[in-house]
Amino acid sequence: MENLKRPREDSFLSDMCKTPEKRVSEAPRSHEDYKDWGVEETCRYLEQEGFGQWQQRFRDEQITGVGLPYITDSHMEKMGISPLGVRLQILHCLKKLWQISVHRMKVFNDPIHGHIEMHPLLVRIIDTPQFQRLRYIKQLGGAYFVFPGASHNRFEHSIGVGYLAGRLVQALHERQPELNITQRDMLCVQIAGLCHDLGHGPFSHMFDGIFLPKARAGHQWKHETASVDMFNHLIAVNKLESMMEQFGLVLPEDLFFIREQIAGPKHTSKGVPDSQDQSSWAYKGRAEEKGFLYEVVANKRNGIDVDKWDYFARDCHHLGIQNNFDYKRFLKFARVCEVEKKKLICTRDKEVGNLYDMFHTRNCLHRRAYQHKVGNIIETMITEAFVKADPHIQIEGSAGQMFTISTAIDDMEAYTKLTDHIFQQILYSTSPELAEARTILHNVMYRRLYKCIGQTQPTSQIITPDDLVNLPREVANASPENATVMLKPEDFIVNIINMDYGMKEKNPINNVRFYCKNDPTKAIKIRKDQVSQLLPEKFAEQLIRVYCKKTDEGSIAAAKKNFVKWCFDRDFVQPQDGDIIAPELTPLKESWLRNDDDDDDNGKGGRSMNGVPIHLKKRARKELF
């Protein structure tokens, strides 16, 4: 029975997949890299397998590794290899090269991408506490409290990104062998995709976007930076360097490459060379001729990357929202072209409309789900609870040192233990110092939420983070003269939401390059007016939402009037229900009576507002003055 036991996976990997370190002259490289073998490496493999007497025939025909899967019995017969038994043995020997690779791969059944295969090194990374932590961090944070299906986590998203990264690089490799994309390159890009979100904190973007700015004001921190720190920690504590070298990676060069794909080069903030020095190449992991590989996982140039492809498909699936972008079609047309001496990932000219749809889908997801007014206020309330609980939560890190929720980012050992579970830890606590935080989370669970009293937009100058501090006081002071309920600044919460196509006010398609069917080597730029007249004129806007912490009917009614009066005073866009809330105010503002050219509901060139035609509203305004 002992002989029937399956050998341990570690033993199998070490026996079958071990790559001699830089011994090119003695033996061919890893079996997994056989497609990169030259003629001599192919011949050495034959000699290693006991067929050295035939290697000259392979050398004479200039057969390299990429051609090995296509060799048949008839080919070898023409080469003069005989008898038949020898030819069959050589064929069996060659088949081992790709069969080894297939047997090592592990299959994951993903609800979005189906059955996907993962390289054993990726599986080894997945099976670490630092990566498994992502199972307990919600992909969409507080949106799960609004969309019951949005229960997916960063864990499955990261696996999906790693898979898609491999798909895109493989597609480019097969379409353009001249790019010299190696198995090392593919594996590094997949690792970067797999590990790009290791640094997310509890409730994902709520942690770095809302909680940390309140808990550690002025502290500059991004989850991408933490992802690199966590990746370094993962490699070190799990001693994965030797395994990475076994699979053909070259350290530390490939580690630089992986880190740079996640967070960009160290000396720049956006992952691209400084504008003053465009001639220099900012990256250390790969030379500029392979710069297109940095556009796969996190594309700083135009935002089209596999990270978005996965979360579009995955989030839409779990939210119940239609996804209008098909990444499989992009894979069919992706190719690398040279643009101003730089190699960039481009797509067919006919795909430009689909890319506008892709960014429109992104905007719709933000508008309908990511920035949902109830989901946002739930995250605001959870943040309030975390801030109050922060000094009283203790997390053990390296060398027994203790950290709080906000300081755990300084120690990856402590940060590994920080997930969404902190919500339940506070909710079910009995400690008196956590009483205030516990009450807030109980209100979230019982749906006793702060009420959204309105949404508006600035008409000219945008609201800056510095302005945000004074806005609750402004809303509280914007009380109508006949107000019976007086509200305080602490009764209001003002949220500023910046909506865009991913590059602030810029059109991301301006940074995309296309090629035509007639000349796929020449990259071109396509202007917006060459695509459609119905595309957006602006690519960024700002939404302003105001919430009231008091939830009784009298306070809500008074808060809504304050909000309309505040919009009136600040010359913001009229709230959609402004005519209902404060009909005595809306006729007084000329800009709120603006007539739309295509709106002629009343036969007199004016739309109806609160059941009153605009021309009568204007007459009322004149009478008031």
C-alpha positions as CSV (number, residue, x, y, z in Angstrom):
1,M,0.0,0.0,0.0
2,E,2.9,2.3,0.7
3,N,3.9,2.1,-3.0
4,L,0.5,3.2,-4.1
5,K,0.5,6.4,-2.2
6,R,0.6,9.5,-4.3
7,P,4.0,11.3,-4.0
8,R,3.9,14.6,-2.1
9,E,3.4,17.7,-4.3
10,D,6.5,19.3,-2.9
11,S,8.6,16.3,-3.9
12,F,7.0,16.2,-7.3
13,L,7.7,19.8,-8.0
14,S,11.3,19.6,-6.8
15,D,12.0,16.6,-9.0
16,M,10.2,17.6,-12.1
17,C,10.3,21.4,-12.2
18,K,13.6,22.3,-10.7
19,T,15.6,24.7,-12.8
20,P,19.3,24.7,-12.5
21,E,20.5,28.2,-11.7
22,K,22.2,29.8,-14.7
23,R,23.8,26.6,-15.9
24,V,23.0,27.2,-19.6
25,S,26.1,25.4,-20.8
26,E,25.4,22.2,-18.9
27,A,21.7,21.6,-19.3
28,P,18.6,23.3,-20.9
29,R,16.5,25.6,-18.9
30,S,13.3,24.6,-17.0
31,H,11.0,22.3,-19.0
32,E,8.4,25.0,-18.7
33,D,10.5,27.3,-20.8
34,Y,11.1,24.8,-23.6
35,K,9.4,27.2,-26.1
36,D,12.3,29.6,-25.5
37,W,15.0,27.0,-26.2
38,G,17.5,27.6,-29.0
39,V,18.9,24.9,-31.2
40,E,21.7,24.0,-28.8
41,E,19.4,23.8,-25.8
42,T,17.1,21.5,-27.7
43,C,20.0,19.2,-28.6
44,R,21.2,19.2,-25.0
45,Y,17.7,18.0,-23.9
46,L,17.9,15.1,-26.4
47,E,21.4,14.2,-25.0
48,Q,20.1,14.4,-21.5
49,E,17.2,12.0,-22.3
50,G,19.6,9.5,-24.0
51,F,19.2,10.4,-27.6
52,G,22.5,12.2,-28.1
53,Q,23.3,10.3,-31.3
54,W,20.4,12.1,-33.1
55,Q,21.1,15.6,-31.9
56,Q,23.1,16.5,-35.0
57,R,20.0,15.8,-37.1
58,F,18.0,18.4,-35.1
59,R,21.0,20.8,-35.3
60,D,21.2,20.4,-39.1
61,E,17.4,21.2,-39.4
62,Q,17.8,24.2,-37.0
63,I,14.9,23.0,-34.7
64,T,14.3,25.1,-31.7
65,G,12.0,24.6,-28.7
66,V,9.0,26.4,-30.2
67,G,8.9,23.8,-33.0
68,L,9.0,20.7,-30.8
69,P,5.3,20.3,-30.4
70,Y,4.8,20.2,-34.2
71,I,7.3,17.4,-34.9
72,T,5.7,14.2,-36.3
73,D,6.9,10.8,-37.1
74,S,7.1,11.6,-40.8
75,H,9.3,14.7,-40.0
76,M,11.8,12.6,-38.2
77,E,11.8,9.9,-40.9
78,K,12.7,12.6,-43.4
79,M,15.5,13.7,-41.1
80,G,16.9,10.2,-41.3
81,I,16.1,9.0,-37.8
82,S,15.4,5.3,-37.8
83,P,14.1,2.8,-36.8
84,L,10.4,3.5,-36.0
85,G,10.9,2.5,-32.4
86,V,13.5,5.2,-31.9
87,R,11.3,7.8,-33.5
88,L,8.4,6.8,-31.1
89,Q,10.7,7.0,-28.1
90,I,11.8,10.5,-29.1
91,L,8.2,11.6,-29.6
92,H,7.4,10.3,-26.2
93,C,10.4,12.1,-24.8
94,L,9.2,15.4,-26.4
95,K,5.6,15.1,-25.2
96,K,6.9,15.0,-21.6
97,L,7.8,18.7,-22.0
98,W,4.3,20.0,-22.2
99,Q,2.6,17.2,-20.3
100,I,4.7,18.1,-17.2
101,S,3.4,21.7,-17.4
102,V,-0.2,20.5,-17.7
103,H,0.0,18.1,-14.8
104,R,1.4,20.8,-12.5
105,M,-1.3,23.3,-13.1
106,K,-4.2,23.6,-10.6
107,V,-7.7,24.2,-11.8
108,F,-10.0,26.8,-10.1
109,N,-13.7,26.9,-10.9
110,D,-14.5,30.6,-11.1
111,P,-18.1,31.9,-11.5
112,I,-16.9,34.6,-13.9
113,H,-14.1,33.0,-16.0
114,G,-15.0,29.4,-15.7
115,H,-12.4,26.7,-15.1
116,I,-9.0,28.5,-15.0
117,E,-5.5,27.0,-14.6
118,M,-3.0,28.5,-12.2
119,H,0.7,28.0,-12.2
120,P,2.0,26.1,-9.1
121,L,4.0,29.2,-8.0
122,L,0.8,31.2,-8.1
123,V,-0.9,28.5,-6.1
124,R,1.9,28.6,-3.5
125,I,1.4,32.3,-3.2
126,I,-2.4,31.9,-2.8
127,D,-1.8,29.3,0.0
128,T,-0.3,31.8,2.4
129,P,-1.9,33.6,5.3
130,Q,-1.1,37.0,3.7
131,F,-3.1,36.1,0.6
132,Q,-5.8,34.1,2.3
133,R,-6.5,37.3,4.3
134,L,-8.3,38.6,1.2
135,R,-11.1,36.1,1.8
136,Y,-12.3,38.3,4.6
137,I,-12.3,41.7,2.9
138,K,-15.4,42.6,0.9
139,Q,-14.7,43.8,-2.6
140,L,-17.3,46.5,-2.5
141,G,-17.2,47.4,1.2
142,G,-20.4,48.9,2.5
143,A,-22.3,48.2,-0.8
144,Y,-23.0,44.7,0.5
145,F,-25.5,46.3,3.0
146,V,-27.4,47.6,0.0
147,F,-26.9,44.9,-2.7
148,P,-27.5,41.5,-1.1
149,G,-25.5,39.7,-3.8
150,A,-22.4,41.8,-3.5
151,S,-20.8,39.4,-1.0
152,H,-17.7,38.7,-3.1
153,N,-14.2,39.4,-1.7
154,R,-10.8,40.6,-2.8
155,F,-9.7,37.0,-2.8
156,E,-11.6,35.9,-5.9
157,H,-11.0,39.2,-7.7
158,S,-7.3,38.9,-7.2
159,I,-7.3,35.3,-8.7
160,G,-9.3,36.6,-11.6
161,V,-6.8,39.4,-12.3
162,G,-3.9,37.0,-12.2
163,Y,-5.7,34.8,-14.7
164,L,-6.6,37.7,-17.1
165,A,-3.0,39.0,-16.9
166,G,-1.8,35.7,-18.2
167,R,-4.5,35.7,-20.9
168,L,-3.5,39.1,-22.2
169,V,0.3,38.5,-22.2
170,Q,-0.2,35.0,-23.8
171,A,-2.4,36.6,-26.5
172,L,0.3,39.2,-27.3
173,H,3.0,36.4,-27.3
174,E,1.2,34.2,-29.7
175,R,0.2,37.1,-32.0
176,Q,3.7,38.8,-32.0
177,P,6.5,36.3,-31.3
178,E,9.0,39.1,-32.2
179,L,8.2,40.8,-28.9
180,N,10.3,38.1,-27.2
181,I,7.9,37.6,-24.3
182,T,9.4,34.9,-22.1
183,Q,7.8,32.5,-19.6
184,R,9.6,34.6,-17.0
185,D,7.7,37.7,-18.2
186,M,4.4,35.9,-18.2
187,L,4.8,34.5,-14.7
188,C,5.9,37.9,-13.3
189,V,2.9,39.7,-14.8
190,Q,0.6,37.0,-13.4
191,I,2.1,37.3,-9.9
192,A,1.6,41.1,-10.1
193,G,-2.0,40.6,-11.0
194,L,-2.5,38.1,-8.2
195,C,-0.9,40.4,-5.6
196,H,-2.0,43.8,-6.7
197,D,-4.7,44.1,-4.0
198,L,-2.8,42.6,-1.0
199,G,-2.7,46.0,0.7
200,H,-6.5,46.6,0.9
201,G,-7.8,47.2,4.5
202,P,-11.2,46.4,6.0
203,F,-14.1,47.3,3.7
204,S,-11.6,47.9,0.8
205,H,-11.7,51.6,-0.3
206,M,-13.5,52.7,2.8
207,F,-10.3,52.1,4.8
208,D,-7.9,54.1,2.7
209,G,-10.4,56.6,1.3
210,I,-12.4,57.6,4.4
211,F,-11.1,56.0,7.6
212,L,-7.3,56.7,7.4
213,P,-7.7,60.4,6.5
214,K,-9.8,60.8,9.6
215,A,-7.8,58.6,11.9
216,R,-4.4,59.7,10.7
217,A,-4.9,63.1,9.2
218,G,-2.0,64.2,6.9
219,H,-0.6,60.7,6.7
220,Q,0.1,59.9,3.0
221,W,-0.8,56.2,2.3
222,K,-2.2,54.3,-0.5
223,H,-3.3,50.6,-0.7
224,E,-0.9,50.1,-3.6
225,T,2.0,50.9,-1.3
226,A,0.7,48.5,1.2
227,S,0.3,45.9,-1.5
228,V,4.1,46.1,-2.2
229,D,4.9,45.9,1.5
230,M,2.6,42.9,2.0
231,F,4.1,41.2,-1.1
232,N,7.6,41.7,0.4
233,H,6.4,40.3,3.7
234,L,4.7,37.4,2.0
235,I,7.8,36.4,0.1
236,A,10.0,36.7,3.2
237,V,8.0,34.9,5.9
238,N,7.1,32.1,3.6
239,K,10.6,31.8,2.2
240,L,9.5,31.7,-1.5
241,E,12.7,33.1,-3.1
242,S,14.1,29.6,-3.7
243,M,10.8,28.4,-5.2
244,M,10.7,31.4,-7.5
245,E,14.2,30.6,-8.7
246,Q,13.3,27.0,-9.2
247,F,10.6,28.2,-11.7
248,G,13.1,30.3,-13.6
249,L,12.7,33.7,-12.0
250,V,15.8,35.9,-11.6
251,L,16.0,37.7,-8.3
252,P,16.0,40.5,-7.5
253,E,15.3,41.7,-11.0
254,D,11.9,40.0,-11.3
255,L,10.9,41.2,-7.8
256,F,11.5,44.8,-8.9
257,F,9.4,44.0,-12.0
258,I,6.5,42.7,-9.9
259,R,6.6,45.6,-7.4
260,E,6.7,48.2,-10.2
261,Q,3.6,46.7,-11.9
262,I,1.7,47.1,-8.6
263,A,2.7,50.5,-7.5
264,G,5.0,52.0,-10.2
265,P,8.7,52.9,-9.9
266,K,9.8,54.2,-6.5
267,H,10.8,57.7,-7.5
268,T,7.5,58.6,-9.2
269,S,4.0,59.0,-7.7
270,K,2.0,57.8,-10.7
271,G,4.0,55.0,-12.1
272,V,5.4,56.9,-15.1
273,P,8.5,59.0,-15.6
274,D,8.4,62.6,-14.5
275,S,7.1,65.0,-17.3
276,Q,10.3,66.9,-17.1
277,D,12.4,63.9,-18.0
278,Q,10.4,61.9,-20.5
279,S,13.6,60.5,-22.1
280,S,14.6,58.5,-19.0
281,W,13.2,55.1,-18.3
282,A,11.8,55.0,-14.8
283,Y,11.6,51.2,-14.3
284,K,14.2,48.7,-13.2
285,G,12.5,45.4,-13.7
286,R,12.3,45.5,-17.5
287,A,13.9,47.4,-20.2
288,E,12.0,50.0,-22.2
289,E,11.5,47.6,-25.1
290,K,9.2,45.6,-22.8
291,G,7.5,48.7,-21.4
292,F,4.1,47.5,-22.7
293,L,4.1,44.8,-20.0
294,Y,3.6,47.5,-17.4
295,E,0.2,48.3,-19.0
296,V,-1.3,44.9,-18.3
297,V,-2.2,44.9,-14.6
298,A,-2.4,48.7,-13.8
299,N,-2.4,50.8,-16.9
300,K,-1.3,54.3,-15.8
301,R,-1.5,55.6,-19.4
302,N,-5.2,55.2,-20.1
303,G,-6.8,52.9,-17.5
304,I,-7.5,50.0,-19.8
305,D,-6.1,47.0,-17.8
306,V,-7.1,43.5,-16.6
307,D,-7.9,44.8,-13.1
308,K,-10.9,46.7,-14.5
309,W,-11.8,43.8,-16.8
310,D,-12.3,41.5,-13.8
311,Y,-14.1,43.9,-11.5
312,F,-16.4,45.0,-14.3
313,A,-17.5,41.4,-15.0
314,R,-17.4,40.3,-11.3
315,D,-19.1,43.3,-9.8
316,C,-21.8,43.4,-12.4
317,H,-22.5,39.7,-11.9
318,H,-22.9,40.1,-8.1
319,L,-24.7,43.4,-8.3
320,G,-27.2,42.3,-10.9
321,I,-26.1,45.0,-13.3
322,Q,-25.5,44.5,-17.0
323,N,-21.9,44.5,-18.1
324,N,-21.5,46.2,-21.5
325,F,-17.8,45.4,-22.0
326,D,-16.5,42.1,-23.3
327,Y,-12.8,41.7,-22.5
328,K,-12.6,38.6,-24.7
329,R,-13.1,40.8,-27.8
330,F,-10.3,43.1,-26.7
331,L,-8.0,40.1,-26.4
332,K,-8.7,39.3,-30.0
333,F,-7.5,42.7,-31.2
334,A,-4.8,43.6,-28.7
335,R,-1.3,44.0,-30.2
336,V,1.8,46.0,-29.5
337,C,2.7,49.0,-31.8
338,E,5.6,51.5,-31.6
339,V,4.5,55.0,-30.7
340,E,7.3,57.7,-30.5
341,K,9.9,55.0,-29.9
342,K,7.8,53.4,-27.2
343,K,6.0,50.1,-27.4
344,L,2.4,50.4,-26.3
345,I,-0.6,48.0,-26.2
346,C,-3.0,49.1,-29.0
347,T,-6.3,47.8,-30.4
348,R,-8.2,48.0,-33.7
349,D,-9.7,51.3,-34.8
350,K,-13.2,49.8,-34.9
351,E,-13.0,49.1,-31.2
352,V,-13.0,52.8,-30.2
353,G,-16.7,52.9,-29.7
354,N,-16.5,49.8,-27.4
355,L,-13.9,51.5,-25.3
356,Y,-16.1,54.6,-24.8
357,D,-18.8,52.1,-23.7
358,M,-16.3,50.5,-21.3
359,F,-15.7,53.8,-19.5
360,H,-19.4,54.6,-19.6
361,T,-19.9,51.2,-17.8
362,R,-17.4,52.3,-15.2
363,N,-19.2,55.5,-14.6
364,C,-22.6,53.7,-14.4
365,L,-21.2,51.3,-11.8
366,H,-20.0,54.2,-9.7
367,R,-23.3,56.0,-10.0
368,R,-25.5,53.1,-9.4
369,A,-23.5,51.0,-6.9
370,Y,-20.1,52.2,-5.7
371,Q,-21.4,55.7,-4.9
372,H,-24.9,54.6,-3.8
373,K,-26.2,57.2,-1.3
374,V,-27.2,54.5,1.3
375,G,-24.0,52.5,0.8
376,N,-21.9,55.7,1.2
377,I,-23.6,56.7,4.4
378,I,-23.3,53.2,5.9
379,E,-19.5,53.4,5.2
380,T,-19.5,56.8,6.8
381,M,-21.1,55.4,9.9
382,I,-18.8,52.4,10.0
383,T,-15.9,54.8,9.7
384,E,-17.2,56.9,12.7
385,A,-17.4,53.7,14.7
386,F,-13.8,52.6,13.7
387,V,-12.4,56.1,14.6
388,K,-14.0,55.9,18.0
389,A,-12.8,52.4,18.6
390,D,-9.3,52.9,17.1
391,P,-7.4,53.7,20.4
392,H,-9.0,50.7,22.1
393,I,-8.3,48.0,19.6
394,Q,-5.0,46.1,20.1
395,I,-3.5,44.0,17.3
396,E,-0.2,42.1,17.9
397,G,2.4,42.6,15.3
398,S,6.1,41.9,14.9
399,A,8.1,41.1,18.1
400,G,5.0,41.3,20.2
401,Q,4.5,45.0,19.5
402,M,0.8,46.2,19.7
403,F,-0.9,48.3,17.1
404,T,-4.3,49.9,16.6
405,I,-6.6,49.8,13.6
406,S,-5.0,52.9,12.1
407,T,-1.4,52.0,12.9
408,A,-1.5,48.4,11.8
409,I,-0.5,49.6,8.3
410,D,3.0,50.2,9.7
411,D,3.6,46.6,10.5
412,M,2.6,43.8,8.0
413,E,2.5,41.2,10.6
414,A,-0.3,43.2,12.4
415,Y,-1.9,44.2,9.1
416,T,-2.3,40.6,8.1
417,K,-4.7,40.2,11.0
418,L,-6.8,43.3,10.1
419,T,-9.8,42.4,8.0
420,D,-13.6,43.1,8.0
421,H,-13.8,41.0,11.1
422,I,-13.1,44.2,13.1
423,F,-16.7,45.1,12.5
424,Q,-18.0,42.1,14.4
425,Q,-15.2,42.5,17.1
426,I,-16.6,45.9,17.9
427,L,-20.3,44.9,17.5
428,Y,-20.1,42.0,19.9
429,S,-17.7,43.6,22.4
430,T,-18.7,44.3,26.0
431,S,-15.9,46.8,26.7
432,P,-17.2,50.1,28.1
433,E,-14.7,52.1,26.0
434,L,-16.2,50.7,22.8
435,A,-19.8,51.6,23.8
436,E,-20.1,54.6,21.4
437,A,-18.6,52.6,18.5
438,R,-20.8,49.6,19.3
439,T,-24.0,51.8,19.3
440,I,-23.2,53.2,15.8
441,L,-22.7,49.7,14.4
442,H,-25.9,48.5,16.1
443,N,-27.7,51.4,14.3
444,V,-26.2,50.1,11.0
445,M,-27.5,46.6,11.7
446,Y,-31.0,47.8,12.7
447,R,-31.0,50.2,9.7
448,R,-31.2,53.3,11.8
449,L,-29.2,55.3,9.3
450,Y,-28.5,59.0,8.8
451,K,-30.9,60.4,6.2
452,C,-29.8,61.8,2.8
453,I,-31.6,65.2,2.5
454,G,-30.4,66.1,-1.0
455,Q,-27.9,66.0,-3.8
456,T,-26.6,68.9,-5.9
457,Q,-23.6,69.9,-8.0
458,P,-21.4,73.0,-8.1
459,T,-21.9,75.1,-11.3
460,S,-18.5,76.5,-11.6
461,Q,-15.7,76.2,-9.0
462,I,-15.3,72.6,-7.6
463,I,-15.2,71.9,-3.8
464,T,-11.8,71.1,-2.5
465,P,-10.9,69.0,0.6
466,D,-10.0,72.2,2.4
467,D,-13.5,73.5,1.8
468,L,-15.1,70.4,3.1
469,V,-14.4,71.2,6.8
470,N,-16.6,74.3,6.7
471,L,-19.5,72.9,4.7
472,P,-21.6,71.4,7.6
473,R,-21.5,74.8,9.3
474,E,-22.7,76.5,6.1
475,V,-25.6,74.1,5.8
476,A,-26.6,74.7,9.4
477,N,-26.4,78.5,9.0
478,A,-28.5,78.4,5.8
479,S,-31.7,78.3,7.9
480,P,-34.8,80.1,6.4
481,E,-36.0,83.1,8.3
482,N,-39.2,81.4,9.5
483,A,-37.5,78.2,10.6
484,T,-39.0,76.5,13.7
485,V,-36.3,73.9,14.1
486,M,-32.7,75.0,14.5
487,L,-30.0,72.5,13.6
488,K,-26.3,72.5,14.5
489,P,-23.2,71.8,12.2
490,E,-22.6,68.5,13.9
491,D,-26.1,67.4,12.7
492,F,-24.9,67.4,9.1
493,I,-22.5,65.3,7.0
494,V,-21.4,66.6,3.6
495,N,-20.0,64.1,1.1
496,I,-18.1,65.2,-2.0
497,I,-18.0,62.6,-4.8
498,N,-15.8,63.1,-7.8
499,M,-17.1,61.2,-10.8
500,D,-15.0,60.8,-13.9
501,Y,-13.8,58.4,-16.6
502,G,-10.7,57.4,-14.6
503,M,-8.4,60.3,-15.5
504,K,-10.1,63.2,-13.8
505,E,-11.3,65.8,-16.4
506,K,-9.3,64.2,-19.2
507,N,-10.7,61.9,-21.9
508,P,-8.8,58.5,-21.4
509,I,-9.4,57.5,-25.0
510,N,-7.0,60.3,-26.0
511,N,-4.3,58.2,-24.5
512,V,-5.3,55.1,-26.4
513,R,-3.6,54.2,-29.7
514,F,-5.3,52.2,-32.5
515,Y,-4.2,50.4,-35.6
516,C,-6.0,49.8,-38.9
517,K,-6.6,46.6,-40.8
518,N,-4.5,47.7,-43.7
519,D,-1.4,48.5,-41.6
520,P,-1.4,46.8,-38.2
521,T,2.1,48.1,-37.4
522,K,1.2,51.8,-37.5
523,A,-0.5,53.3,-34.4
524,I,-3.0,56.2,-34.8
525,K,-5.0,58.5,-32.6
526,I,-8.7,58.8,-33.0
527,R,-10.4,62.0,-32.0
528,K,-13.8,62.0,-30.2
529,D,-15.5,63.9,-33.1
530,Q,-14.4,61.1,-35.4
531,V,-16.4,58.6,-33.4
532,S,-19.8,60.1,-32.6
533,Q,-21.5,63.4,-31.9
534,L,-23.3,61.8,-28.9
535,L,-20.3,61.2,-26.7
536,P,-19.9,63.2,-23.5
537,E,-18.5,66.8,-23.7
538,K,-17.1,66.6,-20.1
539,F,-15.4,63.6,-18.5
540,A,-15.6,64.6,-14.8
541,E,-18.2,66.1,-12.5
542,Q,-18.6,66.6,-8.8
543,L,-21.6,65.5,-6.7
544,I,-22.4,67.0,-3.3
545,R,-24.6,65.0,-0.9
546,V,-25.8,66.2,2.4
547,Y,-27.0,63.8,5.2
548,C,-28.7,64.6,8.5
549,K,-27.9,62.6,11.6
550,K,-31.2,63.5,13.2
551,T,-33.9,61.2,11.8
552,D,-37.2,62.6,13.3
553,E,-39.6,64.1,10.8
554,G,-39.3,67.7,12.1
555,S,-35.5,67.7,11.8
556,I,-35.5,66.1,8.4
557,A,-38.0,68.6,7.0
558,A,-36.0,71.5,8.5
559,A,-32.7,70.0,7.2
560,K,-34.1,69.8,3.6
561,K,-35.1,73.5,3.7
562,N,-31.6,74.3,5.0
563,F,-30.1,72.3,2.1
564,V,-32.2,74.1,-0.6
565,K,-31.4,77.5,0.9
566,W,-27.7,76.5,1.0
567,C,-27.7,75.5,-2.6
568,F,-29.4,78.8,-3.4
569,D,-26.8,80.8,-1.5
570,R,-23.8,78.9,-3.0
571,D,-25.3,79.0,-6.6
572,F,-25.3,75.2,-6.8
573,V,-27.5,73.2,-9.2
574,Q,-31.1,73.2,-8.0
575,P,-31.9,70.0,-6.1
576,Q,-34.3,67.7,-8.0
577,D,-37.0,68.1,-5.4
578,G,-36.3,71.7,-4.7
579,D,-39.7,72.9,-5.8
580,I,-41.4,70.5,-3.5
581,I,-39.2,71.2,-0.5
582,A,-39.0,75.0,-0.7
583,P,-41.4,76.3,-3.3
584,E,-41.1,79.8,-1.9
585,L,-37.3,79.9,-2.7
586,T,-37.0,78.4,-6.2
587,P,-38.7,81.2,-8.1
588,L,-36.2,83.7,-6.7
589,K,-33.1,82.3,-8.5
590,E,-32.9,83.2,-12.2
591,S,-30.4,80.3,-13.0
592,W,-32.9,77.8,-11.6
593,L,-35.5,79.0,-14.1
594,R,-33.4,78.3,-17.1
595,N,-35.4,77.2,-20.1
596,D,-34.4,74.0,-21.9
597,D,-34.6,74.3,-25.7
598,D,-36.2,70.9,-26.1
599,D,-38.7,71.3,-23.2
600,D,-41.9,72.9,-24.2
601,D,-44.4,71.1,-22.0
602,N,-46.7,74.1,-21.4
603,G,-46.9,75.5,-24.9
604,K,-45.2,78.7,-23.8
605,G,-41.6,77.8,-24.1
606,G,-41.2,76.7,-20.5
607,R,-41.2,73.5,-18.5
608,S,-43.6,72.8,-15.6
609,M,-42.0,73.1,-12.1
610,N,-44.1,71.8,-9.2
611,G,-47.1,72.1,-11.5
612,V,-46.5,75.7,-12.3
613,P,-45.3,76.8,-15.8
614,I,-41.9,78.7,-15.8
615,H,-43.4,81.8,-17.3
616,L,-45.7,82.1,-14.2
617,K,-42.8,81.4,-11.9
618,K,-40.9,84.3,-13.5
619,R,-44.0,86.6,-13.0
620,A,-44.1,85.5,-9.4
621,R,-40.4,86.4,-9.0
622,K,-41.0,89.9,-10.4
623,E,-44.0,90.4,-8.0
624,L,-41.8,89.4,-5.1
625,F,-39.4,92.2,-6.0
